[in-house]
Amino acid sequence: MSGGRLALVILGFVLLAVGGYVYAVSGLVVPMPYLLLLWLVWVVAVVVAIVKRRQPAVVIGMGLVAAVFWFAYVQGLGSVLGWSA
């Protein structure tokens, strides 16, 4: 793997790690049953990124998809179900 591709893969995993922190502390806002589903989505994104680690676009894409999903999930269900911190 070339240096540029390796850098993109590392960037993708850094995105997932930062996202993992955000997903972990979501318990401050999201009730437990919904939190488990949120964590499951993040774990699936990490597993897909690990399996496809030779494809930098997929790894970065998983980080971005995880971020967009978190925002949509927390904001969407929070407004529908009335969650507040």
N, C-alpha and C positions, 0 to 999 in steps of 0.2 A: 504494500500500500504506500503510495507516495506521501510526501510530507503534507501537502495541501489536503488530501483526502483524510489523512489521520487527524489533522487539525479540525476538520469539520466534524468528524466522529466524536472527538473530545468535546467540542462545543455542544454537540447534541446531548451527550451524557451530562454535561454541566447544566444544560437547560433542564434535563430530567431531574437532576439532583436538587436544583433550586425549586423546581415544581414539587418534588417530594416533600420538601420542608413546608411549602404552602399547603399541600394536601394534608400533611400531618397535623398542622395547627388549625385546620378547618374545624376540628372538634369544638373550638370555641364558639362557633356560629351554627354549625350543622348538627342536628340531633343524630343520635347513634345509628338508627336503622339506615338513614340516608347517607351517613358517613361511611358505613361499610361498603356501600355501592361505589362511593366516590373513591375509596382506597382501592377497590378492586379494579376500577378503570385505570388508575395509575400503575398498578402492578402489571396489568396487561400491556400497557404502553412500554414499560421497562422491559418486559419479556420480549416483545416484538422488536424493540431496539437492539437487544442483545442478540437475538437470532439473526437479525438483518444487519449486524455491525459492519459488514463489508460494503454496505450501501449507505454512504453518508447522507444522502437526501432523505432516506427513510428514518435514520436516527434523528436528524434535526426535525423532520416532520412529526415524529412522535412527541418530541418536546413541545412543539407548537400546538399540536392537537390536544395534548394534555392541558396546556395553558388555556386554550380557548374553551375546552370542555369544562374546566374548573369554573371559569368565569360564568359561562352560560348556566351551569348547574346550580351554583350557589346563588347567583342573582335571580335566575328564573324561579327556582323552587322557593327561594327565600321570599320573593314577592308574592308568590301564590299561597304559600303556607304560613307566611307571617313570621319567619325567623328573625330574631334580633339578638345582637351580642349582649 
